[in-house]
C-alpha cells in the first residue's frame, strides 16, 4: 500500500446501525482494500458499519465527526474530537 490518506466524516444512523459513509474516488480505492470484510461499496461511498461495542470504546455516536485513515496498511477509525464520558 503506497498511498496513505486520512478522511473525515460524520457517523450516521442507517436502519438502526451506526455507519460511516466515506465518499470515494479512484485514489481512495486503497481504503477499500484495507477495509475488506467490514465494509461495502454503496454507490459512490464506502459504507463502514460500526458495531455497538466499538462505538462505545471510541465514545462515538450519531452525528460525531470521525477520522478514517489507512496508515500502516490497516483501517483506523478514531474520533476527531472526544466527547465527555457519561
Rosetta blueprint (number, residue, H / E / L):
1 X L
2 X L
3 X L
4 X L
5 X L
6 X E
7 X E
8 X E
9 X E
10 X E
11 X E
12 X E
13 X E
14 X E
15 X L
16 X L
17 X E
18 X E
19 X E
20 X E
21 X E
22 X E
23 X E
24 X L
25 X L
26 X H
27 X H
28 X H
29 X H
30 X H
31 X H
32 X H
33 X H
34 X H
35 X L
36 X L
37 X L
38 X L
39 X E
40 X E
41 X E
42 X E
43 X L
44 X L
45 X E
46 X E
47 X E
48 X E
49 X E
50 X E
51 X L
52 X H
53 X H
54 X H
55 X H
56 X H
57 X H
58 X H
59 X L
60 X L
61 X L
62 X L
63 X L
64 X L
65 X E
66 X E
67 X E
68 X E
69 X E
70 X L
71 X H
72 X H
73 X H
74 X L
75 X L
76 X E
77 X E
78 X E
79 X E
80 X L
81 X L
82 X L
83 X L
84 X L
85 X L
86 X L
